[in-house]
Amino acid sequence: MGLLLAAFAILLSLGTWQVERLVWKEALLATIAERRAAPPAPLADIEAAAAAGQDIDYRTVTATGTFEHGRERHFLATWNGESGFYVFTPLTLADGRSLFINRGFVPYDRKDPAKRSEGQVAGPVTVTGLARPPLAAKPSLLVPDNDAAKNVFYWKDLAAMTTSAGLDPARTLPLFVDADATPNPGGLPIGGVTQVDLPNNHLQYAVTWYGLALALAGVVLVAWVRRRSAPAA
């Protein structure tokens, strides 16, 4: 009986944990939707918020500068079922600092900038997109190590992107900006690639765990009733 009670408690706790995760995920999705719908903030405001320890993830922002196309970094990605790369290009700001812009997706065979020269915009540009904080470390042991020498990145390591692009880390902003879907000349890169449709299956999982707990309770109850109803030997 002790084992059955322990199993019942574990199933209930798992169900409750999924309910808590559901509440957290719904709040996160609501926050993302609110931030995406907000008017773009100047880059200086986002910088100040980040410096104050505030969460800047998915906040809309505008930044003006000149792309350094010769220093673009390539992040291995899949977009709409096609393999390729997200192109992270440093944007040189008016004060000389650099900001990595995720300009969007290019197919695998268009990694070479020479094959999409129309999209290598020259001169000052204003980019609107979503601010994204850098990752502190590789997100999983299953993720390969970045190959900076070949300019192939498997996770967004801002420090490695910065040094491999020959930029000054002290003059590179500690965030990324994912450009919006405004078309680029020639159609590449394809902007607006930020993943915002986060999976939210926590209600399904909660129902499953609670259902298993209920089923276990039912089995125990039936067994108890049968034992009570059994004629004495």
C-alpha positions in Angstrom: 0.0 0.0 0.0 2.9 2.3 0.8 4.2 2.0 -2.7 0.8 2.8 -4.2 0.4 5.9 -2.1 3.9 7.0 -3.1 3.1 6.5 -6.8 -0.2 8.4 -6.4 1.6 11.3 -4.7 4.2 11.4 -7.5 1.5 11.5 -10.2 -0.3 14.3 -8.4 2.9 16.3 -8.0 3.8 15.9 -11.7 0.3 17.1 -12.7 0.6 20.1 -10.3 4.0 20.9 -11.7 2.6 20.9 -15.2 -0.2 23.3 -14.1 2.4 25.6 -12.7 4.4 25.4 -16.0 1.1 26.1 -17.9 0.6 29.3 -15.9 4.2 30.3 -16.5 4.1 29.6 -20.2 0.8 31.5 -20.8 2.3 34.5 -19.0 5.4 34.3 -21.1 3.4 34.1 -24.3 1.3 37.0 -23.3 4.4 39.1 -22.5 6.0 38.2 -25.9 2.8 39.2 -27.7 2.6 42.5 -25.8 6.2 43.4 -26.5 6.0 42.5 -30.2 2.9 44.7 -30.5 4.5 47.7 -28.8 6.0 50.6 -30.8 9.8 50.1 -31.4 12.0 51.7 -28.7 15.3 53.4 -29.5 18.3 51.3 -29.1 19.5 53.5 -26.3 16.4 52.6 -24.3 17.0 48.9 -24.7 20.7 49.3 -23.7 19.7 51.2 -20.6 17.1 48.5 -19.7 19.7 45.7 -20.2 22.3 47.6 -18.1 19.7 47.9 -15.3 19.2 44.2 -15.3 15.8 44.3 -16.9 14.5 41.6 -19.3 14.8 42.9 -22.8 13.9 39.7 -24.6 11.5 40.2 -27.5 11.3 44.0 -27.0 10.9 45.8 -30.3 13.8 48.1 -31.1 15.2 50.3 -33.9 18.9 50.7 -34.7 20.6 52.8 -37.3 24.1 52.2 -38.7 26.0 50.6 -41.6 26.3 46.9 -42.2 29.8 45.3 -42.1 28.9 42.6 -44.6 32.5 41.3 -44.7 32.2 40.3 -41.1 28.9 38.4 -41.2 28.6 35.2 -39.1 26.5 32.2 -40.1 24.2 30.3 -37.7 23.1 26.9 -38.9 19.3 26.9 -39.1 16.1 25.5 -40.7 13.4 27.8 -42.0 10.1 26.5 -43.3 11.6 23.0 -43.7 14.7 24.2 -45.7 18.3 23.9 -44.4 20.5 27.0 -44.4 21.8 29.7 -42.2 20.8 32.8 -40.3 23.0 35.7 -41.3 24.3 37.7 -38.3 25.9 40.9 -39.6 27.6 43.6 -37.5 25.9 47.0 -37.7 28.3 49.8 -37.1 26.6 52.5 -35.1 27.2 56.2 -35.3 29.5 56.1 -32.2 31.6 53.3 -33.8 30.3 50.5 -31.7 28.9 47.2 -33.2 25.6 45.5 -32.9 25.0 42.0 -34.4 21.8 41.9 -36.5 20.2 38.6 -37.3 19.2 39.7 -40.8 17.4 36.4 -41.5 17.6 33.1 -43.4 19.6 32.2 -46.5 19.5 28.7 -48.1 22.4 26.4 -47.6 23.8 26.9 -51.1 23.5 30.7 -50.7 25.8 30.9 -47.7 28.5 32.7 -49.8 27.6 36.4 -49.8 28.7 36.6 -53.5 25.6 34.5 -54.4 23.3 37.1 -52.9 25.1 40.3 -53.6 21.8 42.3 -54.0 21.0 41.9 -50.4 24.4 43.3 -49.2 22.9 46.8 -48.6 25.4 49.6 -48.6 25.3 52.9 -46.7 23.3 53.8 -43.6 20.2 51.7 -42.8 17.6 51.6 -40.0 16.7 48.2 -38.8 13.6 47.3 -36.8 13.4 44.0 -35.0 13.3 42.2 -31.7 16.0 42.5 -29.0 17.5 39.1 -27.9 19.9 38.7 -25.0 23.0 36.5 -25.6 23.3 33.0 -24.2 25.5 32.6 -21.2 26.6 29.1 -22.3 25.9 26.3 -24.8 22.3 25.3 -24.2 22.8 21.6 -24.3 25.5 19.0 -24.5 23.8 17.7 -27.6 24.5 20.9 -29.4 27.8 20.8 -31.4 30.7 23.2 -30.6 30.8 26.2 -32.8 33.3 26.1 -35.7 34.4 29.7 -35.8 37.2 28.9 -38.3 34.6 27.7 -40.9 32.2 30.4 -39.8 29.5 27.9 -38.8 27.8 28.5 -35.5 25.4 26.0 -33.8 24.5 28.2 -30.9 24.6 32.0 -30.6 27.8 32.6 -28.8 28.2 36.4 -28.9 31.8 36.3 -27.7 32.9 33.8 -30.3 31.0 35.7 -33.1 32.6 38.9 -32.0 36.2 37.7 -31.8 36.0 35.6 -35.0 34.6 38.6 -36.9 37.6 40.7 -35.7 35.5 43.1 -33.6 36.4 44.7 -30.3 34.4 42.9 -27.5 34.5 46.2 -25.5 32.9 48.0 -28.4 30.2 45.3 -29.2 26.8 45.6 -27.6 25.8 42.7 -25.4 22.7 41.8 -27.3 21.4 40.7 -30.7 18.6 42.2 -32.8 16.5 39.9 -34.9 15.4 41.9 -38.0 11.7 42.0 -38.9 10.3 40.7 -42.1 11.0 43.9 -44.2 12.1 42.4 -47.5 15.8 42.8 -48.4 16.9 43.6 -52.0 17.0 40.4 -54.0 14.9 38.6 -51.4 17.8 37.4 -49.2 18.2 37.2 -46.3 14.6 36.5 -45.4 13.9 38.5 -42.2 11.3 37.9 -39.5 12.7 34.5 -38.5 12.4 34.9 -34.7 10.8 31.8 -33.0 7.8 33.1 -31.1 5.4 30.2 -31.4 6.6 28.4 -28.3 5.2 25.0 -27.7 2.6 24.9 -24.9 1.5 21.3 -24.2 1.5 21.7 -20.4 -2.3 21.3 -20.1 -2.2 18.0 -22.0 0.6 16.8 -19.8 -1.3 17.9 -16.6 -4.4 16.0 -17.7 -2.3 12.9 -18.5 -0.6 12.9 -15.0 -3.9 13.6 -13.2 -5.6 11.0 -15.3 -3.1 8.4 -14.4 -3.4 9.3 -10.7 -7.2 9.0 -11.0 -6.8 5.6 -12.8 -4.5 4.4 -10.1 -7.0 5.4 -7.4 -9.7 3.6 -9.3 -7.7 0.4 -9.5 -6.9 0.6 -5.7 -10.6 1.2 -4.9 -11.8 -1.7 -7.1 -9.3 -4.0 -5.5 -10.3 -2.9 -2.0 -14.0 -3.4 -2.8 -13.4 -6.8 -4.1 -11.4 -7.8 -1.1 -14.1 -6.5 1.2 -16.8 -8.4 -0.8 -14.9 -11.7 -1.0 -16.5 -14.4 1.2 -14.5 -15.5 4.1 -12.7 -18.8 3.7 
